[in-house]
């Protein structure tokens, strides 16, 4: 192994890559990881020793506070490779801002921007051969922070570890999904941590999602915790409803994640002259729109799936099928195409969302 020191980040390179052991035509999402990982520790009141090293296990005390009090936040990003082998990120500063917002909410120290950007670009340059060209291929980027201080006193930790892992992926969801509207379970509550990417948010939704899968559905559309009256998110994604030619999505609040893909869809819709309403929408309104034929589409938006169309939803044990809309007239198809054309450097980027990794 060889060591190199950049401005802030030390690099310890692998001697032999494991890339030849990976079948890139048959990837399981988030199971394979690249040769290197980024690691930085918060000790004695500051973030120290940002390092890129060979991917491998870490050692933690069983008393590390992450195991006992759940101080853990994460982000999801992707890197893309265009036809000229250039590597691109999509709105990376938004992810950086959001992981720090999540950290603040869980009493975790904010991470320095220079460490983040240098660490991210350096590791992507080291492992750029893992990013494959072609539609649907990308490198999933998982920054995360965990509390590492040993001790079981119920108080914020004094020590943390920030890491970045890279995983080659293909499309997350293929085709359309069927969803159940939640009537008793909640993803988040007022005053809680629903608006940030706290690890526990995702653990808490596994059980109701498993129940939905037992009924033949892939995901849950979450409703508000107070009345289960208002539609909020779809599985691990923000959700959009197309009624006639108007796009409707719930407003951000302390229950709903400020999705980067979500706000990108809103900007693209406004650019295309599509009417967008950011407002609360009730289950009753959705069912009535389905019955009278004005409900044209439902789709989720998120980093992993980009855009995920919904083919049917269930409420009170009754299934409501979405109409068959030709691809050329689908908002979901339009937005997925526009987003991916920007991400893969196939089109103009009017919003300057694309960031080249150099």
N, C-alpha and C positions, 0 to 999 in steps of 0.2 A: 504494500500500500504506500502511496505517496501523499504527502501533505502540502497544501498550498494555502497561503493566507491572502484573502481578498481584503478590501477596506475594513469590513467588520467581521466577515464570516470566514472561519477556518474550514478548510476542505480536506477530508481524508478520503481519497479515491479507492474504489475496489480494484483488485488486480485482475479479476476475471468476471465478466458479465454473465448473468444467468438468463439473458434475453433469449438465447437459443433454446431454452427449455420451455418457452411459452408458446402455446398454440393461439396465435392472434385471431384466427378465424373461429375460435370456439371459446370465447372469454365468458366467465361468470362474473357479473358485476361486482366489483370491489373485492375480489378474491386474490388476484395476482398483484404483486407490488414490484416497483422498479428496484434498481440496484442501490439507490441512496435514500437517505432520509435526513431531514433538518431537525435540529434539536437545540433548545436554548432554555436555561434554567433561571428562575427567579430566586435569588438567595441574598440575604442581608439587605433587603430593600431595593434591589435593582435586578434587571435582566442582564445576564452575563454569559459570556462564552458561546455566542451563536456558532454552531458547528454543523457541517454536513459530513455524514459518515456512512459507511455501508449499512444497508437496511438490516436490522436485527432486533432481537428482544431487548427490552429494558428491564431493570430490576427495581422493584418497589417494595417497601415494607408493607406487610399486611395491615399495618395501622395507618397507611397513607390516607389522608382525609377524603380523597376522591371516592374511596370505597365506602365510606361511612356517611358522608354528608353531600355527596353528589356534586361537588364543585367541578364541573366539566362543561365546556362549551366547544363548539366546532363550527366549521364552515364547509361549504361545498363549492368548488370551482372546477373549471375545465380549461385545458390547453388544447389548441387545434393546430393542425399542420396543413398548409395550403399546397397547391400543386407545385410551387417552387421551393418546397421544403422550409418555408419560413414558419415560425411558431408564433401563435397569437393567443392572448388572453382576452376575456370578455369582461370589461368593467371591474378590474381587479381591486381598485381602490374602494369600491362599494363593499366588497367582501371584507376588506381590511377594517373599514369603519364599523361594519356590523359585528365582527368578532369582538372588537373592543366594546361596542355597546352591550353585547351579551356578557362580556367579562365584568363590566361595571355592575350590571344587574345581579351578578352572582358574587360580588365582592372580590373579584380577581383583578390584579393589577393590569392596566392596559399595556399592550405590547408596542414597542417602538416601530414607527413606520419604516425607518431605514433598515432595521434588521429584517423586517418582513419582506420588503421589496428586493433587497439584495439576496436574501436567503432563497426566495422564490425563484428569481431569475437565474441564480447560480445553479440550483438543483435542476431546473428545467433544461439548462444548457448541458449539464452533465448527462441527463437521461433523455435527451431529445430523440434518440433512436427508438424509444418506446412509444413515441407518438406516431401513429400510422395515418397516412393520408386516406382520404375517401369518406364518403357520406356515412355519418354515424360513428366513425372512429374518433376517439379523443383520449386525452389523459385526464382522468379524474384527480382532482387535487383536494386533499383533506387536511387543512390546518386544524389544530385543536389544542386546547389547554386543559391540564388536569392539576389538581392539588396534590402535591407529593409529600408535604410535611407529615411526619409520623406523629400520631396522637389522636385520641378519640374524644377530646374535649370539644363540645359543640360551639365552635367559633371558626371564623375564616382562617384558612391556612396561612402560614408565613412563607411557604415555599411552593413553587409551581414549575411545571414543565410545559413549554410550548413546542409543538412538533408539526412538521409537514410531511405527509406521506403521498406518494403518487401511485396511481393504479390505472393501467390501460383498460379502456372500456369500449363497449359498443352501445347500442341503444338500450335504455333502461326498460321502458315499456314498448312492446311491439304491438301495433294495432290498437283497438279501442278497449276501454275498460268499463265494467259495470260497477256501480256504487250503491251503497246503502246510506240513507240519511239518518244520522244519529238521533235517537229519541230519548236516550237516558244517559249515555256516556258523554263526557266532555273532554275536549283536547286541552282547554285552558279556561281560566276564570278571570274576572275583573281583578286587577291588582296583582296578577300572577306573572308568570314568565313566558306566556305564550308568544310575545312579540320578539323573543330572542331565541337563539339556537342553543338552548340548554339541553344537554344529553337526555335528561330525565323526561323531557317532553315527548321524546320518541319512544322511550321505554313504556310510558304510560298508555300509549295508543296501540301497542302490540296486541293486547288482549281483545279489545273490541274489534280490531281489524281481523284477528283470527276467527272471531265469531262470524264476521261478514263473509270470510272465505269459506267457512263451513256451509254457508247458504248459497255459495256459487258466485259471490261478488269479490272483486279485487280490492276495493278500497271503501272508505267511509267518508261521506261529506259531513263535516262536523258542524254542529249548531251551537248557538250561544248557551252558556252554562245556566243562565237564569231561567229561561223559559223554553229552551230548545225550539225556538220559533224562527230565528234568523240563521241563514246559511252563511258559513264563514270560510272554511278551508276544505280541501279535498285530499284526504290522506296526508302525504308529506308535501303537498303542493298548495299554492293559491288556486282559486277556482273562478272561472268566468262563465257567465250565462249570456247567451245570445237570444234576446226576445225580439222577434221581427228582425230589424237590422240594427238594433241597439245592443251594445256590449255593456254588461252590468257586472261589477265586482264589488265585494264588500270593502268598506273603508278600513284603513289601518287603525288599529287600536291596541290596547295592551294584551289582547288575546290573539291577534293575527300577525304573522311574520311579515315584515316589510320585504317582500320577495323582489329580488333583482330582476328576474325574468318577468314578473308581474308588471313592474313599472316600465320595463322595456316594451311589453305588449301595449300598454296604455299609450306610450309615446308613439309607437308605430301606428296604432289605430288613429290617433289624432292627426298624424302626418298623412294618412290615407283618407282623411275626411270621414272616418267611421265615428258615429255617435257613441260616446262612452259616458256611462253614469257610474260614478263611484258612490255607492249608497248601500244601505241595508236592503236585503231582499228576503222575504219570508218564504217559508215552505209552502204556505197557502198560495202565494203569488206564483211560485214555480209550478205547482200542480195545476193551477187554473190555466197557466200559459201552455202547459202540456196538453190539457184537454181541449183548448180552443185552437190549437195548432200554431200559436205564435212562438212557442219555444222551438228554436231551430237547432241550437247547439249548447252543449256544456263541455268545457275542457279545463284541465288543470295545467298549471305552468310552474316550472321549477328547473333548477340546474341539471339535475340528473335526466329528467325526461324531456326537457325543453317544453314541448306541448303534448299533452296526452288527452285525446278526445274520449268522451264518455258516450257509450252506446245506449245505456239504460240506467235508471235509478229506481230504488225501491223505498217506499214509505208505507208504514202500517201494513206490511206484508203484501202490498200491491206494487207491481212492477210497471213502470212507465217507460216505454221505449222512445228513444229519440228518432226523429224522422231521418230518412236517408237523404243526405244532401250531397249533390255532386261535388267532387273535390275542387272543381274550379270555382265553386260558390261558397266554399267553407272558409269561415274566418280562421279556424284552427289550422287549416292547411296554409293559408296566406301567411299567418304569423310565424309558423314554424319555418316556412321557406325563407321568409325575410330575415328571421333571426339567424338561421344557419348560414345563409349567404353572407351575412356580416361576420359571423364567427369564423367561417372558413376562408375569409378574404376573397369572396367571389363577387362582391358587389360594392358599391359605394357605401360609406359609413357616415350618414349625415349627422349623427349624434356624437361622433368621435368616441365610440364605445370600445373600439378595438385597440389593443395594446400589443405592439410587437415585442417579442422577447429577443434581445440582441446579445 
